[in-house]
Amino acid sequence: MTCSSAKDPVSYVGRETGRRSSILQTNGDPQRSLKMQRSIAVLWLLAGMAVTGSELMQDTVEDLMNEHFPPLHTSNCSQSLTDLLLLRQEVKLDEMVKLLTDIRDLKAKSTSSVSRSCPADFEDFEGICLHMGTQVMTWLSARTYCLKLGGTLVTGLQNALIGRSFVQKSSPPDHVWIGGHDLFEKGKWEWLSGEAMPTDSSFWGSYLGVQQPNDGGSGEDCVGLYGQDDFDFHDFPCSWACTPLCQVVISA
């Protein structure tokens, strides 16, 4: 059946009512005609209600569909797709940044672990590797001793102060060699690195009330830490037998 052949219930009932009324009128039975008219009226009313209910049902279904499945508009759909693609790219970038950060941190940790590994017989103390000898020797012998271990006598003001703390925490001898001297020019104190040594009382101690360095009148050209003066700097004769304090600087 095609759409053009479908019958409208209201129109159909109306036509049937007119046809049946004409039939009843020709039969000439008034009571029977009245009952028939009432029945037709009821059918007509029911048909109208059915049509109205169908229209209401259709409107309700359409409203529910629009509420839960809104129609797609071309511009909004394109924008939503663009936003989704951008969001995925942001997520991928965040993951990549996190991965690269983890790799960097792991590499730094690995490098730090390797670089901060002190040689045998050295102790990691406040960023440098330190070793205090077990025998006493002259300043020149102490320098050779540290070189053979792969280091040098403690050199540089900061390292010397760290070395001083390192010596104080142990049970040290009274005289400890470090890498300071004025062998090249009298009164010009310098480290083995060639850097100038400070000569003020902030780092140098005193002996019998005499401020160091004073040369002592007997060629005191090498620097050591003196235990009876809280291991402040003192100038000693380079021929004295003192304990060497060696260092190996480790990279940051």
C-alpha positions in Angstrom: 0.0 0.0 0.0 1.4 3.4 -0.9 1.2 6.6 1.1 -1.4 8.1 -1.3 -3.9 5.2 -0.6 -3.8 5.6 3.2 -7.1 6.5 4.8 -7.5 9.4 7.3 -9.5 7.9 10.2 -11.5 11.0 10.9 -12.4 11.6 7.3 -13.3 8.0 6.8 -15.6 7.9 9.9 -17.3 11.1 8.8 -18.0 9.6 5.4 -19.3 6.4 7.0 -21.5 8.4 9.4 -23.2 10.2 6.5 -23.7 7.0 4.5 -25.2 5.1 7.5 -27.4 8.1 8.4 -28.9 8.1 4.9 -29.5 4.3 5.1 -31.2 4.6 8.5 -33.4 7.4 7.3 -34.5 5.3 4.3 -35.4 2.4 6.7 -37.8 4.6 8.6 -37.1 3.1 12.1 -36.5 6.2 14.4 -35.3 4.2 17.5 -32.9 2.0 15.6 -31.7 5.1 13.8 -30.9 6.9 17.1 -28.9 3.9 18.5 -27.0 3.7 15.3 -26.2 7.4 15.4 -24.9 7.2 19.0 -22.6 4.2 18.1 -21.2 6.1 15.1 -20.6 9.2 17.3 -18.6 7.1 19.8 -16.6 5.6 17.1 -15.9 9.0 15.6 -14.8 10.2 19.1 -12.5 7.2 19.6 -10.9 7.7 16.2 -10.2 11.4 16.9 -8.6 10.4 20.3 -6.4 7.8 18.6 -5.2 10.4 16.0 -4.5 13.0 18.8 -2.7 10.4 20.9 -0.6 9.3 18.0 0.5 12.9 17.3 1.3 13.4 21.0 3.3 10.2 21.1 5.2 11.2 18.1 6.0 14.6 19.7 7.1 13.0 22.9 9.5 10.6 21.1 11.0 13.4 19.1 11.5 15.5 22.3 13.3 12.5 24.0 15.5 11.9 20.9 16.4 15.6 20.8 17.2 15.7 24.5 19.5 12.6 24.6 20.8 12.7 21.0 20.9 16.3 19.9 21.3 16.8 16.2 24.8 17.3 14.9 25.6 20.6 13.3 28.4 20.7 10.9 30.3 23.6 12.5 30.0 22.3 16.1 31.0 18.8 15.0 34.1 20.2 13.3 35.0 22.2 16.4 34.5 19.2 18.7 36.8 17.1 16.5 39.4 19.8 16.5 39.3 20.1 20.3 39.6 16.4 20.6 42.7 16.3 18.4 44.3 19.2 20.3 43.6 17.4 23.6 45.2 14.2 22.3 48.3 16.2 21.2 48.5 17.9 24.6 48.4 14.5 26.4 51.1 13.1 24.1 53.3 16.2 24.7 52.8 15.9 28.5 53.8 12.2 28.3 56.9 13.1 26.2 57.9 15.8 28.7 57.6 13.5 31.6 59.6 10.8 29.8 62.4 13.2 28.9 62.4 14.5 32.5 62.7 11.0 33.9 65.6 10.3 31.5 67.4 13.5 32.4 67.0 12.8 36.2 68.1 9.2 35.7 71.2 10.3 33.8 72.0 13.0 36.3 71.7 10.5 39.1 73.9 8.0 37.3 76.5 10.6 36.5 76.5 11.9 40.1 76.9 8.4 41.4 79.9 7.7 39.2 81.5 11.1 39.7 81.1 11.0 43.5 82.9 7.7 43.8 86.0 8.3 45.8 89.2 6.3 45.1 90.3 3.6 47.4 91.6 4.8 50.8 89.7 8.2 50.3 86.6 9.3 52.2 83.9 11.4 50.7 83.6 14.4 53.0 81.5 17.5 52.2 82.1 17.1 48.4 85.7 16.2 48.3 87.6 12.9 48.8 90.0 13.1 51.7 92.7 10.8 53.0 94.9 11.3 56.0 98.2 9.4 56.1 99.2 7.0 58.8 102.9 8.0 58.8 104.7 11.3 59.3 107.1 12.7 56.7 108.5 16.0 55.3 106.4 18.4 53.3 108.0 17.4 50.0 107.6 13.7 50.8 104.0 14.3 51.8 103.4 15.9 48.4 104.8 12.9 46.6 102.8 10.6 48.8 99.5 12.2 47.8 100.5 12.2 44.1 101.1 8.5 44.2 97.5 8.0 45.6 96.1 10.0 42.6 95.6 13.2 44.6 97.5 16.1 46.1 98.0 17.8 49.4 94.8 19.7 50.4 94.8 22.8 48.3 92.6 25.9 48.1 91.0 27.8 51.0 87.6 26.1 50.9 89.1 22.7 50.6 91.6 23.4 53.4 88.7 24.5 55.7 86.8 21.3 54.8 90.0 19.4 55.5 90.3 21.1 58.9 86.8 19.9 59.8 87.7 16.4 58.6 90.8 16.3 60.8 89.0 17.7 63.9 86.4 14.9 63.8 89.0 12.2 64.0 91.8 11.5 66.5 94.5 13.4 64.6 98.2 14.1 65.3 99.2 17.6 66.3 100.8 18.5 63.0 99.2 17.9 59.6 100.6 19.0 56.2 98.4 20.9 53.7 99.3 22.3 50.3 100.5 25.9 51.2 104.0 27.4 51.0 106.2 30.4 50.2 109.0 28.5 48.6 109.2 30.6 45.5 109.1 34.0 47.1 109.6 34.8 50.8 106.4 36.0 52.3 104.3 35.3 49.2 102.1 32.5 50.4 100.3 30.4 47.8 98.6 27.0 47.3 100.1 24.3 45.1 97.5 25.3 42.5 99.3 28.7 42.3 96.3 30.6 43.9 97.3 33.1 46.6 96.7 32.2 50.2 95.1 34.7 52.6 97.4 35.8 55.4 95.0 37.5 57.8 94.2 36.2 61.2 90.8 34.8 60.1 92.5 31.5 59.1 96.0 31.7 60.6 96.6 31.0 64.3 99.1 32.2 66.8 101.9 30.6 68.7 103.1 32.0 72.1 101.2 35.1 71.3 102.9 35.6 67.9 100.5 35.8 64.9 101.2 33.4 62.1 102.8 33.2 59.6 106.0 34.6 61.1 108.6 32.5 59.5 110.0 31.7 62.9 113.4 32.8 61.9 114.3 29.4 60.7 112.9 29.0 57.2 109.3 28.1 58.0 108.1 27.9 54.4 105.4 25.2 54.5 101.9 25.3 55.9 100.3 22.8 58.2 97.4 22.6 60.6 98.4 22.9 64.3 96.3 20.7 66.7 97.1 22.8 69.8 95.7 25.9 68.1 92.4 24.2 67.0 94.1 23.3 63.7 94.4 26.8 62.4 97.1 27.5 59.7 100.7 27.7 60.9 104.0 27.9 59.0 106.4 25.1 59.8 109.8 24.2 58.6 109.3 22.0 55.5 111.7 19.4 57.0 109.4 18.7 59.9 107.8 15.3 60.1 104.0 15.8 59.9 101.0 13.7 58.7 99.9 14.4 55.1 96.3 15.3 54.3 95.5 14.4 50.7 92.6 15.4 48.5 90.8 14.3 45.3 88.3 16.8 44.1 85.1 15.1 42.7 82.9 16.7 40.1 79.5 18.1 41.0 
